[in-house]
Amino acid sequence: MATMTKLDLNGDIGEQAGDDAALLPLLSSANICCGSHAGNTAHTLATITLAQQHQIAIGAHPGYDDRANFGRLELNLSNKQILDSLQQQLALFTTLIDSVGATMHHIKLHGALYHRGNHQVTLAEQICAWLVTTYPNCMLYCQAQSPLVAIATAHGLSIKQEGFADRRYLNSGLLAPRTMAGSCIAEPQQVLTQVQQMVEQRSVTTINGQQLPLTVDTLCLHGDSITALESAQNIHRWCANNNIVIDAN
């Protein structure tokens, strides 16, 4: 199986939880917080501007309005409530993008909303039906091999299938819950090892040691990880040494 020759390295940023200024130049695409699960409007605008300066593909990263849990706890919201929130967050993000003459390259859901939107079929259908009429030219980052991939494709949306450099997987292909010991990978060498496996073998080793086939177009680093910068630097060095271009296009 041929090794990938191009890799989109994306990062969740704009959450006032990491060193975005140092991390951003190492990314090819940025998922920028819309100000609901963390951050604020001023910080979102500043992060958009910084990404624009570094010519990084800019994406909206909407999540649950639940700052206490960083948008990572599932909420008992109806699909309509979720869609209303998405409309509000993306309307604000679009206004900010337009104010600096930037372009929204993609959308990626955050946290618990990411998991629900990728795997709950009814919600995924409703999100895609809305996106194709409102943001038809905007790419959607989907969890690789999730139901959202086929649903978004059927609606005519452009997608990228996403893997996670710094998270462990269950044998089912879902991400291991953050409440599970070892679900987050903090050691930069372990992050690099997982990236190498995804790129070279198109697979990932689950938290239980099973090798799971996994083909991805983009890999995510979480900006709130204390080792995100070191991991990104390691990934860059490895890609450069192996003729792999880091690029979002």
N, C-alpha and C positions, 0 to 999 in steps of 0.2 A: 504494500500500500504506500503510495507516494506521500511524502511529507508536504504539508501545506507550504506554499511559497509566499503567502500574504496573510497577515493576521491583523484584525481590528482589535486593539486593546482599549476597552472602555472602562470608565471609572464613575462611581456614584459620588458626586461632589456637590458643593454649594450648600452643605448641611451644617456649616460652622463646627465641624467635628474632626477636621484634619488639615494638613498643610496643602491646601489646594494649589497655591502658587508654585510650590515645588513639584507637585505631582502632575499638574496639567500638561507641561511640555512633553512629558513622557507618554501621554495618552494619544490615541488617534481619534477617539470620540468621547464626549463627556455627557453624562446623564446628570443634569443640573436640577437640584431640588426646586420645586415650585413654591416653597414657603409654607406648606401645610404641615408636613410631618416634622419639619425642622426649618431653621433659617428664617429669613424674612425677605421682603421685596427688595430692599436695598442690597442685600447680600446676593440675591439671585441675579440682579442686574450687574453687580460687580463681577460675578463669576462668568456671566455671559460675555461681558466685555473682555475679560482675561482670556477666555477660550477663543474669542474672535481674534485677539492679538496674536495668539499662538497658532492660528489657523487649524483649530481643532473642531471636528464636526460636533455641532451643538444639538443636544437632545433634551427634551422635557422629561422630568422624573417626578410625576405626581404620585402622591401616596395618601393614606388615610390621615385625616386631621386629628392626630393623636400624638402630640408632642411628648407626653409623659412616657410613651412606649416607643418613640422614634418611628411610629408607623409600622412596627413589626408585630403587633398583636392583632389578630383577627377581630373585627368589630361586627356587631349584629346589625348591619345596615342592609337595607333593601337594594336591589339592583338600581332602582331609580335614584335613590340617594347617592349611590356611587357615581352614576352617570352625571348627575347634577354637579357633584363635586369635581369630577374630571373636566366638565365644561368650564367651570369657574377657574380652575387652576390653569388650564391650557389657554383660556382667554387672556388671563393675566400674563402668562409666559409669552404669548404671541405679541401682546402689547409691548413687553420689554424687549423682545427680539427686534420688533419693527423700529423701536426707538433708537437703536444703534445700527440699523441697516444690516442686521445679521439674518441668517436663514436657519430655520428649524429643520435639521437633518432627520431626526428620529424622535420617537417616543418610547420610553421604557417605564413601566409601572414599578412602584417601589414596595419593598417589604411584603407585608401580609396581603396587600392588594395585588402585588405581582403574582403571588402564589394562587390567589383566588381567580384573578383574571386569566391566568394561563391554564387553569385546570377545571374551573367550573364552566361547563359548556354554554349554559344559557347566558351567563354574564359575558363570556368571550364573544358570543354571537352579537350581543347588543353593543358591546364596545366597538367591534369591527364594523357593524352596520353604521354606527355613528361616525367613526373615523373616516370611512370611505366617502361620506358626504361632506365632511367638514375639513379634513386634512388628507385629501386623497393622494397627495404627492409626498407625504411624510412617511418615512420607513418606520416599521414597528419592530422593536427588539423583543423576541419571544424566547422563553426557555426552550432549549433544544428538545425536540421530540415531544413537546407538550401538545395537548389538543388545540391550543391557540395557533400553532403553526399551520395546521390544515385549514382552520376556520379563517384565519387572516388571508391565506392564499386564495381560498375560495371566494373571498370578497374582493379580490383583486389588489390587495395591499402588498407593497413590497416589504419583505421581512429579512431579518437576520436571526439565525438560531444561535442562542447564547449559552455559553458554558461559564462556569465560575472557577477562577483560579484559586480562590482562597476559601472555598467552602467544600465540605465533604458531601457525598451523595449516598442515598440509601440504595438498596438493591432494586427498588422500584423505579429508580431514575429521578425521584424527587430529591430535593435538597434535604439533608439531615436537619431537623429542627435545631434552632439555636439553643434550646434547652438541653440538648443532648451533649454529653461530654465529648469533646473532640470534633464538634461539628464545624468549627471555624479553624482555619489553618493560619497560624500566626508566624510560624517559622519560615523565613523567606526561601530557604533551600527546598522545603517541602512544597511551597507554592510553585517554585520553578519546576520541580519534578512532576507535579500534576499538569502544568502547562506543557511540558515536553511530551508527556504521554498523550494528551489531547491532540497536539499538533502532529506528532510523529506516528502515533498508533490509532488515532481517532477512537480513543476509548478512555475510560476513567476507572480507577480502582475505588470501589465503594468503601464506606466506613467499616464494612464487615469483611473486606478483602476480596470481594468478587470483582472481576473485570467486566465492565459494562460498555458495550459499543456506544460511542457518542461522537457524532459529527457536528462540529460547531463552525460558525462564521465569525464569531466575536467572543472575546473572553473578558470577564469582568473582574476588576479589583475594587474592593470597598474602600472609599477614601477615609472612612472613620477607623480603619485598622491602623494600629500604631506602626506596623511594618509595611504599610502599602508602598511607601516611597522606595524602600530597599528592594522590595519585591519587583517593583516596576523597573528599577535600574538593572536588576539581575535578568529580567525578561528581555530588556533591550540589548544587553550584552550578548545573551545567548542567540537572539534573533540575528544580530549583526554577524556573529560568527558562523551562522548557518544559512546566510543569504535569504533570510525571511524578512520581508518588508512589512513594517508596521504602518498600516494605512486603513482608513475607514471607507475608501471608495472602491 
